[in-house]
């Protein structure tokens, strides 16, 4: 006893109880928005219980009438019983439909809310999670929460009402039968206590392994070309089988325990049932009750036993529910991005539509959470109608600089502002705007790699500007030198793009990505190795077209290819965790050595 008490005290000190309470309160914050559907669902369940109890009473009367040969009452009672059964069936159908409708609605709303919260979560925090894990948490865990929000509390109330009402009816007619209804309770409570710890561990293992399998599948299907190219098909099939075997072994271990538990519970239920039946025969034989009353007691005894099992099954359901809540809390309670400046940014953009926007960063500092220092005192400036390049060895911080500009990661020191017109530095007088997630609407971004979505070319373009006309799309395709191959397609801008830009070469997909960025018509254009798949002549042509556009655009490019540097107004090299402006001789030397 002392050991058990010490175990529970240690669990409380370790924060297990507090953690469960926090998870429960998190679920409550969702549940409180759906109290009307919950009341409706609960009411249907309670009405169904009342109808079932009335059916038991009518069934008793019908048996007594038949055994007593009271012919005149048979038809009326039988019709009443039919009416109750029809009513119970209709209630069941209505309840099933209402439950499905409400469940799907709640599931969709909760998933949409969590989806929105994941998308505005701090980007660097999200990178700690595998995409497959995020997908599993959003789909499986969110569905578990939505099902629990609708079902747990209503079912708890329904089961308690069913148990209490059935027990009251048994006690009212013959209290001795109530003793048999409770014979199996100690066994159920002991087993539920044993199952509780196993259920917690199993849920955690199942969720972790499910996320691992989802991540493996997602990565495999996304990289089929690489797997084929390296002849890794057998290796990946073997890895999948290994993961499947781990999952099966885990499920079988728990299944064995569940089978043993079910066998014991079924045995106890049979003993209770036959004991009730024997006692009923004795009570009928002694004249204490009628045969109809005995059949009613046997039915109610089954109801009490089944409802008790339902109540105990809510315990592992609650554990599963809070486990899912904990996994989602890990994601949605991470730091959020601040979009409170949206209105201010829109007005800033309108005021500088004609003169453009400059970007000024001075003495900025940034280190990854791993401790790796990327920038110590880096300064950078780009103005309208300029192409400014950032060069440097791979891994030195070019892409990190663009992420800081986009506020995907927070600057940890120094100054980073947007200025109206051609500001020389952040000290210039004039209107300024701090970089923030809200300021992203002032940028168009073309990242490394293929970033086209499945759908038509036109749909991809209208993702960034829904009201774009076909002529608008053709215009930016021409600027990006993409129209020359799009116009030859049978369906033109309505031609389909497969997943990850399938059906187009890397160079064509890059030009389509650039066209999409241009269509957004943002004051600042960021190109992260966005022309790496183009030949030198095409690269220069694209950049020339961009800057000949009358729109006062500020263009910032990162590149490994010095050949593009001749088209740039200024070139910054990332060196020693700083940004240094290169002079003409250094640029010529880089081009010559390429």
Phi, psi and omega in degrees: 000317179297321180297317180295318179297318179296323179297314182292323178296318179296323178295320179294316179296326180287352176094011183296316181292316179299320180296316179296321179295319178296318179294321178296317179294325178296318178295321180300325180298333173276317186299325185295341179280350186237033183292328178294310175301323180295319178295317180298314180296319179295317180299317178299317180296320180289321176297319178299322178295316179298316179298319180296320179292320177297322178299321178298318180294316180294322177298319177300312181298321181296317178297316180295323179295315181295314182290336179267359178060036178269080189300324185296335183266348188298310186298314181297315181294319180296318178296321179296321180294320178298317180298319178295319180294320177296317178298318179297321179295315179297317178299320179297317179295316179297318180296317179296316180294313181298319180297316180296315182297309182296318181299315180294321180295313179296318180300314180296317183292318180293318179296320179296320180294314180292322177302314179298317181293323178296318183293334179258010176285148178312126188298315183295325178294321180295329183293350176284349183247140176290146180303320179297323178294316178300318181296318180295317180296318182291320185274297186291309183293321178295321177295322178297319179295314182296320177294320181291322179302318183280322193262326192297301183295314176302316180295323177299315179293316181297314182295320178295317178298317180296317181293312183295316182293319178294318179296319179297321180293321179295312181298322181298320184270323179192102186297337184295331179291336181296331179299318182291329180295334183262000181299323183273354184298313181303319180296316180299318181293318180296315181293321180295326177294319179293320182290334187303307182296317179298322182294318179300310181296319181295319179298317179295315180296318181296317180295316181295316181289325176297318178295321179296317179293319179297318178296319179298314180297316181298316180293321181297310182292333179283341185235034181301320181300315180294319180298317178294317184298324180267006180055051183255014184302310182297321180299315183287326174296318179296320179295320177298315180298323178295315177297318179298320180294320176299317181294316180297316180299317179297314181295321181293322178301314180289325180295322178299316179295320180295321179297315179299318179295315180297321180298316180294316179297320179295321179296315178298319180297319178296317180298315179297317182297312181290327176295318178297318181297316180297317178295323178296318178300317180297317182293325177291315181299324181278354178083010181287326180222166177273168179294325178295320178296322179298315179296325177294317180298319180297320178294317180292327177299318176296322178297315181296315181296314181295319180294324178297318177296321178298319180295318179291331179290342178290339180294305176297330177296320178294321179297315179298320181295312181290329176297315177296320179298318179298320180292323178285325178298324177305325184272303190285346179259013171287165181305139180259153174282149184260114179250025185289347183262016183306312182296318180297320180294318179300316180293321179299317179296317180298319182292336184242029178297326185269328183256356176081183184225134178260155176243124181233120178236127183227130175055038184283149179234144175201136174224138176293161181294345175284349181104351181289120179277123181259312179232140178248318179204059185273135177238145188204142180214138176217139186235167180302146180066019176245150166249117181245129183255148172240121181237165179156163180300155178300135178088003182270349174128011181296308180294325177300320178301317179294324178293325176292320178299321180276002181060027172289334175227141184280137174291134187262358179184156181091194184234136177219110184224158171257135183237143177289132178078203185264071179288144179275328180199175180289349179276349181299145175289155182127173184289136180230155179220127180288147174294138180198167175305326179296329183287354180298337179291351177268359184241148164243137189230129174241101183281176176292153176083183183270115185243020178280147180261160176292145185133190180276166176301315181298319179296320177299317180295317184284353172301325183263344178209086186303331184266011181295135177277168176299325180293321176301317181294315179298323182297314181287331176296324177292318178299323181272008181060031179259341183296331183297334175255335180291320183294341179275348179288145182305323182254009177055231182288351177264013177288146184280140170251129179279176180306137179056035175078017181301142181100352179229152177288167179300319180295320179293318179297323178296319179293323176295321179296319178294318178300318179298319179295322180292324181298329180295336176056054177267151182298331183236130181248125179249123180241107182261095184053033189284350180242018185294335182267002180265151173287167187301316182296317179293321179301313180295321180296316180298312181296322179296317178298320181298315185278342176280347176298138184290342181297133183286073186268140172259124186243126179239126182235145167249141185204150170263348187258106182296346182300334181280348188293334179297336181272358185265146176283331182204146181232126176253134175251132177276113181221135176050041176067021177228173175247124181242134177283128180273141174273175186300320183294322179292322178295315179298322180294321178295317180295319182293322182277358182282000000 
